[in-house]
Every structure is written in structure tokens, then in C-alpha cells.
Amino acid sequence: MATQDIDTATGSQWLDTETRETVVRVVRHAVLLLWSFVVLFPLYWLASMSLKPPGEANSLPPDWVFLPTVYNYIQLAQSGEFLAAFANSVVMVSASVILVLLIGVPAAYVLSRYDIPMQRDVLVWILSSRMLPPIAVVIPFFVIFRSLNLFDTRLGMVFMYVSINLSLVVWVMKAFFDGIPETLEEAARVDGATRFQSFLKVVLPAAKPGIFSVAIISFIFAWIELLFGLVLTNFKAVPVTLFVYSFIGSRSIEWGMLAAASTAMIIPIVIFLIAVNKYLAAGLSFGVVIKE
């Protein structure tokens, strides 16, 4: 009888444990679904607004059921200014990402592997360039660009984007290189490789996830930048963010065109993320490898 009571109590306790785990799992999934809804609903709202007729884009209460139309996208496609601004952004942002990686990745490697004088001060100085608010430096950049004939040029905007993202690339990649064991390079040099060859053929492949991660972040930061494009461009090198901003007038807002242009702006970022998605998860965990 006592044994039966113990078995019953044990079974009840096990059932309670399973019930608790089930409840926790259901709550966890419910929270994740709710958070996904919160994150994705603005994107749905933006896309749905871009597919509404001009008179219904900002109607109150909103029309949840409507006949979709691509009128706004047709207007964008027929707009030479939008296509030129979009091409400007693709060219300038892509060039800036390539250039900032060519400069920042070797600089981060040097800071990680070599003992240079005042290394901590150099790192703080690099990081301090990111601490200043953009409004504090945009006027000095305007004066410098005018004196160097870089105002309203693609080259000038490429340099501007590089200056925005360089500190980020250096700091993130230094942390990533710190996590790569130096024994890998030593083994390569024992096999006859030079320091540059070991960096090129051993370290860079190991750091590929981090490189793709900072490339994604640099691309996004440069792609959505508005203030410097507003001040440092006029006509020839106008980025797409500035063209999207032009739909916000002093008396009215073209909601349908604004939503369509904003949706079109998101497409390159999504394509870029899909293309390098397999490297993203590993890159977000930079620095987790412990040196031997």
C-alpha cells in the first residue's frame, strides 16, 4: 500500500513537471509570435499602403480590405529622378562597403596582432569618431568638400560613408581577430608561408563570418543615411533616401508614393541579407573562440 502511494505521488510529480514544461513552451512560442507580429506589422503596413490607390493610402479608419494596385510603383519606375537616385545609392554604398573593408580589416588585424605604441589610445581615438553626433560634423565636412571639389559627387559620398563605418569595422573585426588562435598562423609560417600569405590564406577565411557581418552593418548604415546626403549633395549624387524624403512636403505628404519608395528601398537590403545569410549567425558570435 505504501509502495503504491509512493508510485502515485511520483507519477503526479512527473505529470506536474511535464505540464510545467508544456506551459513554458506554449508561453515562449506565444511571446515569440507576438514579438514577430510587432516587428513585421510595420512592414506589412508599409507594403499595403504602397499597394493602395492614392486616395485610400491614408484613409481613416484604414481600409483593411482593398483592391491592390501597382500605380505607385509604375509612377516610380517612370520617374527618372528616382531611378537615378537609386542607382547613385547602389553605386556609392557598394563602393563604400568595399573600400571600408579594404581599409578596416587590415587595420583591425594589425591592432590585434602587433604591439604598437599607444595602442589603447589609438583604439579610443578610432571609436571617438563614432561618438560625435552627425549634426556636429556635417558643416565641417561641407566646408572641406567644397574646398576639395567633392560637393555633390559620388566620390565625396563614398568617402563620407567610409568615415561613418570605419570605426565600426575596425572595432568589430579586431574583436574577431582576437578570437582566432595565433597558432593557426604559426603553423602556416612553419610550412613556409609569409606573414602576408598566412593572413590572406588562413586568417581571412577564418574571419569570413565577421567580414560579412560588418559588411551587412556597413551597408545598412550607409544605405539609410540621410543627413549627409541632404547637406553634401544637390543634384548629381543625390541618394535614394533624400529622394524618398522629397515626398514629405510642407503642406501635404504623398503617402502612397512615400510607401512605395520606402518599400523599394528595403529590397536591396533584403537581397543582401539573403545572399550572406549563412555567414550572419556565425558573425554575430564574434570573439567567442578562446585563444590557445
C-alpha positions as CSV (number, residue, x, y, z in Angstrom):
1,M,0.0,0.0,0.0
2,A,2.8,2.4,0.9
3,T,4.6,1.5,-2.3
4,Q,1.5,2.3,-4.3
5,D,1.2,5.7,-2.7
6,I,4.8,6.5,-3.4
7,D,4.3,5.5,-7.1
8,T,1.2,7.6,-7.3
9,A,3.0,10.6,-5.8
10,T,5.9,10.2,-8.1
11,G,3.7,9.9,-11.2
12,S,1.8,13.0,-10.1
13,Q,5.0,14.9,-9.7
14,W,6.2,13.8,-13.1
15,L,2.9,14.9,-14.6
16,D,3.3,18.2,-13.0
17,T,6.8,18.6,-14.4
18,E,5.6,17.8,-17.9
19,T,2.7,20.2,-17.5
20,R,5.0,23.0,-16.4
21,E,7.3,22.4,-19.3
22,T,4.4,22.4,-21.7
23,V,3.1,25.7,-20.3
24,V,6.6,27.2,-20.5
25,R,6.9,26.1,-24.1
26,V,3.5,27.4,-25.1
27,V,4.2,30.8,-23.4
28,R,7.6,31.0,-25.1
29,H,6.1,30.4,-28.5
30,A,3.2,32.9,-27.8
31,V,5.7,35.6,-26.8
32,L,7.8,34.9,-30.0
33,L,4.7,35.1,-32.2
34,L,3.6,38.3,-30.5
35,W,7.1,39.8,-30.9
36,S,7.2,38.7,-34.6
37,F,3.8,40.4,-35.1
38,V,5.1,43.6,-33.5
39,V,8.2,43.6,-35.7
40,L,6.6,42.6,-39.0
41,F,3.4,44.7,-38.8
42,P,5.1,48.0,-39.7
43,L,6.5,46.3,-42.8
44,Y,3.0,44.9,-43.7
45,W,1.5,48.4,-43.2
46,L,4.1,50.0,-45.4
47,A,3.7,47.4,-48.2
48,S,-0.1,47.6,-48.0
49,M,-0.1,51.4,-48.1
50,S,2.1,51.2,-51.2
51,L,-0.5,49.0,-52.9
52,K,-3.5,51.2,-52.2
53,P,-4.9,53.7,-54.6
54,P,-3.7,57.3,-53.9
55,G,-7.0,58.3,-52.3
56,E,-7.0,55.4,-49.9
57,A,-3.4,55.3,-48.7
58,N,-4.0,57.4,-45.5
59,S,-7.7,56.9,-45.1
60,L,-9.1,56.8,-41.5
61,P,-10.3,54.3,-40.5
62,P,-7.9,52.3,-42.7
63,D,-9.2,50.0,-45.4
64,W,-8.2,46.5,-44.4
65,V,-9.8,45.0,-47.5
66,F,-8.9,46.8,-50.7
67,L,-8.1,46.1,-54.4
68,P,-4.3,46.2,-54.7
69,T,-2.8,48.4,-57.4
70,V,0.8,48.9,-58.6
71,Y,0.1,52.5,-59.6
72,N,2.6,53.9,-57.2
73,Y,5.3,51.6,-58.4
74,I,4.6,52.4,-62.0
75,Q,5.0,56.1,-61.2
76,L,8.3,55.4,-59.5
77,A,9.5,53.3,-62.4
78,Q,8.6,56.1,-64.8
79,S,10.5,58.7,-62.6
80,G,13.9,59.3,-63.9
81,E,14.9,61.1,-60.7
82,F,14.1,58.0,-58.6
83,L,16.0,55.6,-60.8
84,A,19.0,58.0,-60.8
85,A,18.9,58.3,-57.0
86,F,18.5,54.6,-56.6
87,A,21.5,53.9,-58.9
88,N,23.5,56.5,-57.0
89,S,22.9,54.8,-53.7
90,V,23.7,51.3,-55.1
91,V,27.0,52.5,-56.6
92,M,28.1,54.7,-53.7
93,V,27.1,52.3,-50.9
94,S,28.6,49.3,-52.6
95,A,31.8,51.1,-53.3
96,S,32.0,52.4,-49.7
97,V,31.5,48.9,-48.3
98,I,34.3,47.5,-50.4
99,L,36.6,50.4,-49.5
100,V,35.9,50.3,-45.8
101,L,36.6,46.6,-45.7
102,L,39.9,47.1,-47.6
103,I,40.9,49.7,-45.0
104,G,39.3,48.5,-41.8
105,V,40.1,44.7,-42.0
106,P,43.9,45.1,-42.3
107,A,43.9,47.8,-39.7
108,A,42.0,45.6,-37.3
109,Y,44.4,42.8,-37.9
110,V,47.4,45.0,-37.2
111,L,45.8,46.3,-34.0
112,S,45.1,42.7,-32.9
113,R,48.4,41.0,-33.8
114,Y,51.1,43.8,-33.3
115,D,52.1,45.7,-30.2
116,I,52.0,49.3,-31.5
117,P,52.8,52.3,-29.3
118,M,49.7,53.8,-27.6
119,Q,47.5,51.1,-29.0
120,R,44.7,51.7,-26.5
121,D,44.8,55.4,-27.3
122,V,44.6,54.7,-31.0
123,L,41.5,52.4,-30.4
124,V,39.8,55.1,-28.3
125,W,40.6,57.7,-31.0
126,I,39.1,55.5,-33.7
127,L,36.0,54.9,-31.6
128,S,35.6,58.6,-30.7
129,S,34.9,59.4,-34.3
130,R,31.7,57.4,-33.9
131,M,30.7,59.2,-30.7
132,L,30.2,62.6,-32.3
133,P,26.6,63.3,-33.5
134,P,26.4,63.7,-37.2
135,I,25.0,67.3,-36.9
136,A,28.2,68.3,-35.2
137,V,30.4,67.3,-38.1
138,V,28.3,67.9,-41.2
139,I,29.2,71.6,-41.5
140,P,33.0,71.0,-41.3
141,F,32.6,68.2,-43.9
142,F,30.6,70.6,-46.1
143,V,33.4,73.2,-46.0
144,I,36.1,70.6,-46.7
145,F,34.1,69.1,-49.6
146,R,33.5,72.5,-51.2
147,S,37.2,73.3,-51.0
148,L,38.2,69.9,-52.5
149,N,35.5,70.0,-55.2
150,L,33.9,66.9,-53.7
151,F,30.5,68.5,-53.1
152,D,27.7,66.7,-54.9
153,T,29.9,64.0,-56.2
154,R,29.7,60.2,-55.8
155,L,33.3,60.1,-54.7
156,G,32.7,62.5,-51.9
157,M,29.7,60.5,-50.7
158,V,31.8,57.3,-50.8
159,F,34.4,58.9,-48.6
160,M,31.6,60.1,-46.3
161,Y,30.2,56.6,-45.9
162,V,33.6,55.2,-45.3
163,S,34.2,57.7,-42.5
164,I,30.9,56.7,-40.9
165,N,31.6,53.0,-40.9
166,L,35.3,52.7,-40.5
167,S,35.4,52.7,-36.7
168,L,32.7,50.1,-36.5
169,V,34.6,47.8,-38.9
170,V,37.9,48.2,-37.0
171,W,36.5,47.5,-33.6
172,V,34.3,44.5,-34.6
173,M,37.0,42.9,-36.7
174,K,39.6,43.4,-34.0
175,A,37.5,41.5,-31.6
176,F,37.0,38.8,-34.2
177,F,40.8,38.6,-34.9
178,D,41.5,38.4,-31.2
179,G,39.4,35.2,-31.1
180,I,41.3,33.5,-33.8
181,P,44.2,31.4,-32.4
182,E,47.6,32.7,-33.4
183,T,48.7,29.0,-33.6
184,L,47.0,28.8,-37.0
185,E,49.3,31.5,-38.4
186,E,52.3,29.9,-36.7
187,A,51.6,26.6,-38.3
188,A,51.3,28.3,-41.7
189,R,54.6,30.1,-41.3
190,V,56.2,26.8,-40.3
191,D,55.1,25.4,-43.6
192,G,56.9,28.3,-45.4
193,A,54.1,30.9,-45.7
194,T,55.0,34.5,-45.2
195,R,53.1,36.7,-42.7
196,F,51.0,38.2,-45.5
197,Q,50.3,34.7,-47.0
198,S,49.2,33.4,-43.6
199,F,46.9,36.4,-43.2
200,L,45.5,36.0,-46.7
201,K,45.1,32.2,-46.8
202,V,44.5,31.3,-43.1
203,V,43.2,34.3,-41.1
204,L,40.8,35.8,-43.7
205,P,39.0,32.6,-44.4
206,A,38.5,32.0,-40.7
207,A,37.3,35.6,-40.3
208,K,34.9,35.4,-43.2
209,P,31.7,35.4,-41.0
210,G,32.9,38.5,-39.2
211,I,33.7,40.2,-42.5
212,F,30.3,39.5,-43.9
213,S,28.6,40.7,-40.7
214,V,30.4,44.1,-40.7
215,A,29.7,44.3,-44.5
216,I,26.0,43.9,-43.8
217,I,26.0,46.5,-41.0
218,S,28.1,49.0,-43.0
219,F,25.8,48.6,-46.0
220,I,22.7,49.2,-43.9
221,F,24.1,52.2,-42.1
222,A,25.2,53.8,-45.4
223,W,22.0,52.9,-47.2
224,I,19.7,54.6,-44.7
225,E,21.9,57.7,-44.1
226,L,20.0,60.9,-44.8
227,L,21.6,64.0,-43.1
228,F,24.9,63.9,-45.0
229,G,23.1,63.4,-48.3
230,L,20.9,66.3,-47.5
231,V,23.8,68.7,-46.9
232,L,26.6,67.3,-49.1
233,T,24.6,66.7,-52.3
234,N,22.5,68.8,-54.6
235,F,21.6,67.1,-57.8
236,K,24.2,64.7,-59.3
237,A,24.9,62.5,-56.3
238,V,21.5,62.6,-54.5
239,P,21.0,59.3,-52.6
240,V,17.7,57.5,-52.7
241,T,16.9,58.4,-49.0
242,L,16.9,62.0,-50.0
243,F,14.5,61.3,-52.9
244,V,12.2,59.4,-50.5
245,Y,12.3,62.4,-48.2
246,S,11.1,64.7,-51.0
247,F,7.6,63.1,-50.8
248,I,7.1,64.9,-47.5
249,G,6.0,68.3,-48.5
250,S,5.4,71.4,-46.4
251,R,1.6,71.2,-46.9
252,S,1.0,67.6,-47.8
253,I,2.5,64.1,-47.8
254,E,2.3,61.7,-50.8
255,W,1.7,58.7,-48.6
256,G,1.3,56.2,-51.5
257,M,4.5,57.2,-53.3
258,L,6.3,57.5,-50.0
259,A,5.4,54.0,-49.0
260,A,6.2,52.6,-52.5
261,A,9.7,54.3,-52.5
262,S,10.3,53.1,-48.9
263,T,9.4,49.5,-49.9
264,A,11.7,49.7,-52.9
265,M,14.5,50.9,-50.6
266,I,14.2,47.8,-48.4
267,I,14.6,45.4,-51.3
268,P,18.4,45.7,-51.8
269,I,18.9,45.2,-48.0
270,V,16.8,42.0,-48.1
271,I,18.6,40.7,-51.1
272,F,22.0,41.4,-49.5
273,L,20.9,39.7,-46.2
274,I,19.6,36.6,-48.1
275,A,22.9,36.4,-50.1
276,V,25.1,36.3,-47.0
277,N,22.6,34.8,-44.6
278,K,24.7,31.6,-43.9
279,Y,27.6,33.8,-42.6
280,L,25.5,36.1,-40.4
281,A,24.8,33.8,-37.5
282,A,28.5,32.9,-37.1
283,G,29.5,36.5,-37.5
284,L,27.1,37.7,-34.7
285,S,29.0,35.5,-32.2
286,F,32.4,37.1,-32.9
287,G,35.0,36.7,-30.3
288,V,33.6,33.5,-28.7
289,V,36.7,31.5,-29.7
290,I,39.3,31.5,-27.0
291,K,42.9,31.9,-27.9
292,E,45.1,29.0,-27.1
